[in-house]
Amino acid sequence: MSESEETENEELIEDFEDAEEEFEEEALEEEFIGEDEWGDEEEDDEEEAEEEALPTFVDNGDGTVTETKRSLQWIKKDSFAEYKYGITWFEAHDYCEKMNEESFAGFDDWRLCGSDEAKGLFSFVRTNHDKDGAEIHIDSEFESNGGHNTWTYDEKPDYPQYAMKFSYVTGNWVWEAKDNEYSHCRLVRDVVRDEWEPEWRTDSKKFAR
């Protein structure tokens, strides 16, 4: 082999080694980026785990249950505890008015639940039982021995004689005649955070540094 050929081969080998080193450096950089991404995923997983650890339903000790994830407050018992029989949709509104007049648990803004709110209580992994001992699928924080369904405030468009009723046995809803006497009612209110502060506290903020 001539001297020029040897020199050319050496240059090719050097170029190959330089390219290999550059490739390894890029691979290390990509690996480092990947590790950062995995770290973010782990943080997201930890946040989700903390969120899941938060109890969905909390007994407030005053006859109500707070649904933490949707900021709703429910009365633990339904209308059957009050009347011991089924009620019509109109009587459900009377029941709601009664609880507001009494300021149950200190509040006067109780209302019939919406269909989505009613459905949010339902889950096949939750177990409770109704007045007949049948299994219903709402959280055990709610009072047992109540009705197995609830009226909602949703009325059927163009058919005002019907309102939506949700079943805690099957998880299904149905348009029910408002004068149906074999239904029950669960009341709910929105949890409103009180942002009021005393006047002296507001004034003191003027001197904050």
C-alpha positions in Angstrom: 0.0 0.0 0.0 1.4 3.4 -0.9 2.0 6.2 1.6 -0.9 8.3 0.2 -3.3 5.4 0.6 -2.3 4.9 4.2 -2.8 8.5 4.9 -6.2 8.5 3.3 -7.2 5.4 5.4 -6.1 7.1 8.6 -8.2 10.1 7.7 -11.2 8.0 7.1 -10.7 6.2 10.4 -10.4 9.5 12.2 -13.6 10.8 10.5 -15.4 7.6 11.5 -14.2 7.9 15.2 -15.3 11.6 15.3 -18.7 10.7 13.9 -19.1 7.9 16.4 -18.3 10.3 19.3 -20.7 12.9 18.1 -23.5 10.2 17.8 -22.8 9.1 21.4 -23.0 12.7 22.7 -26.3 13.2 20.9 -27.6 9.9 22.3 -26.7 11.0 25.8 -28.4 14.4 25.4 -31.6 12.6 24.2 -31.4 10.3 27.1 -31.1 13.2 29.5 -34.2 14.9 27.9 -36.1 11.6 28.2 -35.2 11.4 31.9 -36.7 14.9 32.4 -39.9 13.9 30.6 -40.1 10.8 32.8 -39.7 12.9 35.8 -42.6 15.1 34.8 -44.8 12.0 34.2 -43.9 10.8 37.7 -44.9 14.1 39.2 -48.2 14.0 37.3 -48.8 10.5 38.6 -48.1 11.7 42.1 -50.6 14.6 41.7 -53.2 12.3 40.3 -52.7 9.8 43.2 -53.1 12.7 45.7 -56.3 13.8 44.0 -57.6 10.2 44.1 -56.7 9.9 47.8 -59.0 12.8 48.6 -62.3 11.3 49.7 -65.2 12.0 47.3 -67.8 12.2 50.0 -67.3 13.7 53.5 -69.8 13.5 56.3 -70.1 17.0 57.8 -71.7 15.8 61.0 -74.8 18.0 60.6 -77.0 15.7 58.5 -75.2 16.7 55.2 -72.5 15.2 53.0 -70.0 17.2 50.9 -69.1 15.9 47.5 -65.6 17.3 47.3 -64.8 16.9 43.6 -67.9 18.8 42.4 -68.2 21.2 45.4 -71.7 20.0 46.2 -73.4 19.5 49.5 -76.1 16.9 49.9 -78.7 16.2 52.6 -77.8 12.7 53.9 -81.4 11.5 53.9 -83.9 11.7 51.1 -87.6 12.6 51.1 -88.6 9.1 52.3 -87.1 9.8 55.7 -89.5 12.8 56.0 -92.7 11.3 54.5 -92.2 7.5 54.6 -93.9 7.2 51.2 -93.3 8.2 47.6 -93.9 11.7 46.4 -94.8 13.5 43.1 -92.5 16.0 41.4 -94.6 18.8 42.8 -94.4 17.4 46.3 -90.6 17.2 45.8 -90.6 21.0 45.4 -92.7 21.3 48.5 -90.2 19.2 50.4 -87.4 21.4 49.1 -89.3 24.6 50.2 -89.9 23.1 53.6 -86.2 22.3 54.2 -85.3 25.9 53.1 -87.8 27.4 55.5 -86.3 25.3 58.3 -82.8 26.4 57.2 -81.7 22.8 57.3 -78.0 22.6 58.5 -78.0 26.4 58.5 -78.7 26.8 54.8 -81.8 28.0 52.8 -80.6 27.4 49.3 -81.4 23.7 48.9 -82.8 22.6 45.6 -83.6 19.5 43.5 -80.6 18.1 41.8 -79.9 18.1 38.1 -79.7 14.9 36.1 -75.8 15.1 35.9 -75.6 15.7 39.6 -77.9 12.8 40.3 -75.9 10.5 38.1 -72.7 11.6 39.8 -73.8 9.9 43.0 -74.1 6.6 41.2 -71.3 4.0 40.9 -71.5 0.2 40.8 -68.6 0.1 43.3 -70.6 1.9 45.9 -73.0 0.0 48.0 -75.9 1.1 50.2 -79.5 -0.2 50.6 -83.0 1.3 50.3 -86.1 1.1 52.5 -86.8 -2.4 51.2 -83.3 -3.7 51.8 -82.5 -3.8 48.1 -79.0 -2.7 47.0 -78.6 0.7 45.6 -75.3 2.2 44.4 -74.6 5.4 46.3 -71.9 6.1 48.8 -72.2 4.6 52.3 -71.9 8.1 53.8 -75.5 8.6 52.8 -78.3 7.5 55.1 -79.6 4.0 54.4 -83.3 3.0 54.2 -84.3 5.7 51.8 -85.7 5.6 48.3 -84.1 4.0 45.3 -84.5 6.9 43.0 -84.6 10.7 42.9 -86.5 13.4 41.0 -84.4 16.0 39.2 -85.4 19.5 38.2 -85.0 18.6 34.5 -88.3 18.9 32.6 -89.0 17.3 29.2 -88.9 19.8 26.4 -92.3 20.3 24.8 -93.8 17.9 27.3 -94.2 19.8 30.6 -96.0 17.0 32.3 -92.8 14.9 32.5 -89.6 15.3 34.5 -86.5 13.3 34.7 -86.1 10.6 37.4 -82.8 8.8 38.1 -82.5 5.2 39.5 -79.8 4.3 42.0 -80.5 0.6 41.3 -79.8 0.6 37.6 -78.0 3.9 37.0 -80.6 4.8 34.3 -82.8 7.8 34.0 -86.4 8.0 32.7 -88.9 10.7 31.8 -91.6 10.2 34.5 -95.0 11.8 34.7 -94.8 14.5 37.4 -97.8 13.1 39.2 -96.1 9.7 39.8 -96.3 8.9 43.5 -93.7 6.2 43.6 -90.7 8.5 43.5 -88.4 10.2 46.0 -86.1 13.3 46.1 -82.5 14.1 47.2 -81.7 17.7 47.8 -78.4 19.4 47.1 -76.8 22.9 47.2 -73.7 24.4 45.8 -70.8 24.9 48.1 -70.1 28.6 48.0 -66.8 29.8 49.5 -67.2 32.9 51.6 -64.6 35.5 50.5 -65.9 38.2 52.9 -63.4 39.7 55.2 -63.9 42.1 58.1 -63.3 45.8 57.4 -60.3 46.0 59.7 -58.7 43.2 57.7 -59.3 44.9 54.4 -57.8 48.2 55.8 -54.8 46.4 57.2 -53.8 45.3 53.7 -53.1 48.9 52.8 -50.0 48.7 55.0 -48.8 45.4 53.7 -45.2 45.6 52.4 
